[in-house]
């Protein structure tokens, strides 16, 4: 536990100030008046957990100093990143201690705190007395100050945040021509992900305006501006020695390649620094940064940055570094005890003297984890790591433990080390005792129950379902349920829940009921909250079977092709209750029809009250130009005195088979026949049959079969007797089955008849789409207003593809879809090479065009031209809820189409005063009137927020193709 000492101005602060003033009066550079002793350092930050003030932050400054220096270093100068600093006052040192096995270096600890005036990002920095003289990879180190910093983010939407902590000290020595290693053993208490990158050491040019503020040396605004130290080079640079240093043999990562140029690298994931290999004796300084990334519902966001600057001392020594062996990376279920044995041996190559070895372990999980050395050797050192995990340790990323082995040669040889990281991933245990049983009631439903989840810190439980059992068996640490297992997520409940009723909700949340005669199998797993995240292993599978039979569509057959008198026959199976009894209530069938392959709406066309009626002929249709999809509902109603609502069981929808035909070659020697459908049965197990007739009348003959998929297929009629200029007509018959239902195994359905005159195909159009002027819309005083609608303008030309195509066309067919993928819908025809699509709520969408030739022959579809929705969201900075109905609510000034807006407002103390979520269906987005409803607001329902400035956070999901999510931050003033 970090303890923080109170701030005070002491004698050393006054003496340091006096020395600085004296030096300035003598005309000396401030740097030259300082002693040289700082080797390394970094700054840690943690939130206030005492008063829970979100803007109050506690800090810990860690400095590693040269024991040969006489500089007391009792006080430190810190800049807080908000224009203030500790200049003239100083941060008192709380602790100074020796580091085991390193007699030349001590660690110094300084605790301090700061309360920031607002939310935001702040860089806390330390400028220290000069570096050691003679650092080889920079110029004039003796007159170069030492700079480190940590960037923190204060954001109410993020909650409390700890900066990364570097648990391993930066004190290890390097030996000439031997591999040097350093791992900071970084740890993030919140479970944020960390990334590591090397960077140059930095300094702050003192005495320059804008770098420091009085009474420190120089004048400015208390916001230091750091720059790279003069002539910084990484330690493997040939310019340091005048020759290209080379690698030595090394079995770690990255493996050494003897004779290749030396490397100085850092692993971006583990943070391990590898220098293979030093070629010159002396001091080196390097720095690296630790990026802190938080996983949020809106994606990953960088919220922090810690910079460590450290010194590496390369010595000449006959001592050889030891070799450490750590356990293989593992994954455990929360609640298990992790035990690992670490061993190390001292290198005795060439007769080198083996010495006792000290073992160290560094990690944020120590304590409560422990590491105890049981043997020092020689010949072998050994230690045991033990960690009793629990549910609070579940995380998406593994925990890192860095083990170090340090030998103990006779003076004056310095001790050398080897170190390796060990990664331990902790996952949640599977939920236990999942059971599925039929629910009582009119609707066919399943009730799932399970034992209370053992990890009370989990956030939610996901419920998955599939028809029939799965062969999926999760591995020892496989979390969640992969898509390959065949399950579909059907629900989410709180982690404290122990039951869920599956009544097969549709997209609108209306219960459809499960199918009788089916077996449904379920699994569940737990998810843990961000930022650490993580998940559990999936539960065992639980299955439930329902007796009886459901009503299922089995036929959507085109009986007659016509533009006005088209006819479809639709058939289905008769439902059967469980146990051979009768259905309660008054039963009926409701058959509905929609246009297209995936219609958005259905219109009821028939209600049949007799269960024996299982077919219906739909007439007066345009089966020549349109494809139809049908929906069947089995409905039971109850008498007026019965309080039970009607029971509606909907079967999966089924479409007709839609066939198209076009010349397969520009020479018009073959015809390509294509077909599409969307049905709940399996058409792919048997080939489709293709029929053809010559001319507009006469009998059809079977000409071949073709494999078909779950959505359609193609067949090329390349009969050598085909004649150019002749009319040919085609239809396709599919043959389907319901898997696992023996009596539903020959479901034959015909398409409409498609005729064409065999000619060279029309030339393919080349389509362009005029862009929407998003900038002009965003700049309007208000957009959209109630009458504002979008218009898309299309134009095209005929290409010369395919070769030999016919440019004499009679018109064009225009198609549209609102998304980048999916089926197109037919918009209309035109004889002009342009089309205006108007009165649109959204400007995003995709278009395609086909040219129509003589005889109705269609060209290949043009290129697909898409236009995404605009992305703009402009908020005002004032509103006046004073009762005059003018500017009375806080809402966007301008916005492009959005799906949702999650809005939060905070007062200047960081306290939330308002929160809501609005969607595209709401008449006004955000719509804050200065009061409730406030959700978690401190003001309370019905209360009004006082006049003044409030900070806001608006998380916007746009209605574009990518579901773009953006966060808007700013302030707004309430004036009444």
Beta strands, then each sheet from edge to edge (+ up, - down):
strand 1: 38-47
strand 2: 56-66
strand 3: 75-76
strand 4: 78-79
strand 5: 91-99
strand 6: 102-115
strand 7: 120-128
strand 8: 146-154
strand 9: 165-166
strand 10: 174-175
strand 11: 180-182
strand 12: 186-187
strand 13: 193-199
strand 14: 202-203
strand 15: 227-228
strand 16: 263-266
strand 17: 273-276
strand 18: 282-296
strand 19: 299-315
strand 20: 323-325
strand 21: 330-333
strand 22: 337-345
strand 23: 358-362
strand 24: 370-375
strand 25: 381-388
strand 26: 399-406
strand 27: 417-427
strand 28: 435-438
strand 29: 446-449
strand 30: 458-467
strand 31: 488-494
strand 32: 499-502
strand 33: 519-528
strand 34: 542-545
strand 35: 553-560
strand 36: 566-572
strand 37: 586-595
strand 38: 603-608
strand 39: 615-621
strand 40: 628-637
strand 41: 647-650
strand 42: 654-655
strand 43: 658-663
strand 44: 671-676
strand 45: 688-694
strand 46: 701-706
strand 47: 712-717
strand 48: 727-736
strand 49: 747-750
strand 50: 754-757
strand 51: 765-769
strand 52: 790-798
strand 53: 809-817
strand 54: 825-830
strand 55: 834-840
strand 56: 845-853
strand 57: 865-867
strand 58: 873-875
strand 59: 878-879
strand 60: 892-895
strand 61: 898-906
strand 62: 912-919
strand 63: 948-958
strand 64: 965-974
sheet 1: 1+ 2- 6+ 5- 3+
sheet 2: 4+ 7- 8+ 19- 10-
sheet 3: 4+ 7- 8+ 19- 18+ 13-
sheet 4: 9+ 12-
sheet 5: 11+ 17- 16+
sheet 6: 14+ 15-
sheet 7: 20+ 22- 25+ 24-
sheet 8: 21+ 27+ 26- 23+
sheet 9: 28+ 29- 32+
sheet 10: 31+ 30- 33+ 34-
sheet 11: 35+ 36- 39+
sheet 12: 38+ 37- 40+ 41-
sheet 13: 38+ 37- 40+ 42-
sheet 14: 43+ 44- 47+
sheet 15: 46+ 45- 48+ 49-
sheet 16: 46+ 45- 48+ 50-
sheet 17: 51+ 52- 55+
sheet 18: 54+ 53- 56+ 57-
sheet 19: 58+ 60-
sheet 20: 59+ 64+ 63- 61+ 62-
end
